[in-house]
């Protein structure tokens, strides 16, 4: 659930009409933020896959 909340926060921080030019994200900041979002989203897929298909992840 965290990556989905961060996506909306990232979009809000890019709204220059709402925040003004001074407080909106810079392009380099967007690259860092979207990289973190993609990594968190990929990591959140692992527990979801374990719940849906437990036979793919044996207990050991």
C-alpha positions, 0 to 999 in steps of 0.5 A: 500500500505504501507505493500507491500512497507515495505515487500520489504524494509525488504527483502532488509535489510536482504541481507548480500551480499549487506549490509554486515554482520554489517548492515544486520538485526539481527534475533530478528529484523526480528521477530519484523519487520515481526510482524509489517508488518503482523499487518499493513497488517491486518489493511489495509484489513479493509478499503479494505473490507469496500470498497468491501462489505459496507453492512458488515459495517453499518453506525451506 
